[in-house]
Amino acid sequence: MSSIHPTAIVSSKAVIGPRITIGPLVVIEDDVEIGEDTELLTGTVLLKGSRIGSRCKIGPYAIIGGLPMDNAYQGEPSLAILEDEVELREFVTVHRATGEGSETRVGTGSLIMTYTHVSHNVKVGKHTTLATSVQLGGHVQIGDYAFLGANALIHQFCRVGTQAIMAGGSATSKDILPHCMAASTPATHYGLNRVGLRRRGVTDERYAALERAIRALRRNDKEKFEELACHSTDVKVMKQFRDESERGVASFATRRP
């Protein structure tokens, strides 16, 4: 049985799953769907087009489904989707997408910390962590298991690869490679995300192959990099990401920050 605080405003047209907790001053508009066992804390607002998975925890005072801050948006119906087991903390905002039927999406198991903004048409992967006050421009893509430090700024249409880490206070207008560590403004690559990779079981020969790939990229040794990609799935992922870049890939630093 769901628990709804008497001060909450809940549309009769919202679809609410079983065992939902809706706290004080929560607002839920029409055209909202919420999965089972989700908790909405004080002051949280779910605007139309919000789709919330199961076992999420949102708020206090988070806002999901706000209109895109995009001159191209013309009022068309679109979505803001949180997959299962997402946690959004205080004052997080996740905007709907531009384009009829398009979506902004936050992947399963992700943690989005206070004051972070997820802009229109953004895709955040599974099990990501966005620390306090991260700002994602429109159409940004964040890979699975990526970590963005506090106050990181990502320019619209940029990508951060799977298992990458970006230091707090950094900003980028280029793509950040999978498995890598980036820092500074503009962000540059400093090497591999060693701690994150080892936590994910990327050790021994898998890790060594990535180290060799990074050395090849630093030397601009394209032939060696492509050879490594033929023998390592992890390097192949990095190569594909690099080949598909439209904004270009951040450069490599000559020294650690």
URWO-V308353 format. One record per residue. RES is the residue in one small letter. PHI is phi as a letter, one per 30 degrees, with the letter a starting at -180 (none if undefined). BURIAL is # if it has 16 or more other C-alpha atoms within 10 Angstrom, else .. Layout:
[[RES;PHI;BURIAL] [RES;PHI;BURIAL]]
This chain:
[[m;none;.] [s;d;.] [s;c;.] [i;b;#] [h;d;.] [p;d;.] [t;d;.] [a;d;#] [i;c;#] [v;b;#] [s;d;.] [s;d;.] [k;c;.] [a;d;#] [v;c;.] [i;c;#] [g;d;#] [p;d;.] [r;h;#] [i;c;#] [t;c;#] [i;c;#] [g;d;#] [p;d;#] [l;i;#] [v;d;#] [v;b;#] [i;b;#] [e;d;#] [d;e;#] [d;h;#] [v;b;#] [e;b;#] [i;b;#] [g;d;#] [e;d;#] [d;i;#] [t;c;#] [e;c;#] [l;c;#] [l;d;#] [t;e;#] [g;i;#] [t;d;#] [v;b;#] [l;c;#] [l;d;#] [k;e;#] [g;j;#] [s;d;#] [r;b;#] [i;c;#] [g;d;#] [s;d;#] [r;h;#] [c;d;#] [k;b;#] [i;b;#] [g;j;#] [p;d;#] [y;i;#] [a;d;#] [i;b;#] [i;c;#] [g;i;#] [g;d;#] [l;d;#] [p;e;#] [m;d;.] [d;a;.] [n;d;.] [a;d;.] [y;d;.] [q;b;.] [g;i;.] [e;d;.] [p;d;#] [s;a;#] [l;b;#] [a;b;#] [i;c;#] [l;c;#] [e;d;#] [d;d;#] [e;i;#] [v;d;#] [e;c;#] [l;c;#] [r;c;#] [e;e;#] [f;i;#] [v;d;#] [t;b;#] [v;b;#] [h;c;#] [r;d;#] [a;c;#] [t;d;#] [g;j;#] [e;e;.] [g;i;.] [s;d;#] [e;b;#] [t;c;#] [r;b;#] [v;c;#] [g;d;#] [t;e;#] [g;i;#] [s;d;#] [l;c;#] [i;c;#] [m;d;#] [t;e;#] [y;i;#] [t;d;#] [h;c;#] [v;c;#] [s;d;#] [h;e;#] [n;i;#] [v;d;#] [k;b;#] [v;c;#] [g;d;#] [k;d;#] [h;h;#] [t;d;#] [t;b;#] [l;c;#] [a;d;#] [t;e;#] [s;i;#] [v;d;#] [q;b;#] [l;c;#] [g;d;#] [g;e;#] [h;i;#] [v;d;#] [q;b;#] [i;c;#] [g;d;#] [d;e;#] [y;i;#] [a;d;#] [f;b;#] [l;c;#] [g;d;#] [a;e;#] [n;i;#] [a;d;#] [l;b;#] [i;c;#] [h;d;#] [q;e;#] [f;i;#] [c;d;#] [r;b;#] [v;c;#] [g;d;#] [t;e;#] [q;i;#] [a;d;#] [i;b;#] [m;b;#] [a;d;#] [g;e;#] [g;i;#] [s;d;#] [a;b;#] [t;b;#] [s;c;#] [k;b;#] [d;d;#] [i;c;#] [l;d;#] [p;e;#] [h;i;#] [c;c;#] [m;c;#] [a;b;#] [a;a;#] [s;i;#] [t;b;.] [p;d;.] [a;d;#] [t;b;#] [h;d;#] [y;c;#] [g;k;#] [l;d;#] [n;d;#] [r;e;#] [v;d;.] [g;d;#] [l;d;#] [r;d;.] [r;d;.] [r;c;.] [g;i;.] [v;c;#] [t;b;.] [d;h;.] [e;d;.] [r;d;.] [y;d;#] [a;d;.] [a;d;#] [l;d;#] [e;d;#] [r;d;.] [a;d;#] [i;d;#] [r;d;.] [a;d;#] [l;d;#] [r;e;#] [r;d;.] [n;h;.] [d;c;.] [k;d;.] [e;d;.] [k;d;.] [f;d;#] [e;d;.] [e;d;.] [l;d;#] [a;d;#] [c;d;.] [h;c;.] [s;b;#] [t;d;.] [d;d;#] [v;d;#] [k;e;#] [v;d;#] [m;d;#] [k;d;#] [q;d;.] [f;e;#] [r;d;#] [d;d;.] [e;d;.] [s;d;.] [e;c;.] [r;c;.] [g;j;.] [v;c;#] [a;e;#] [s;d;#] [f;c;#] [a;d;#] [t;c;.] [r;a;.] [r;d;.] [p;d;.]]
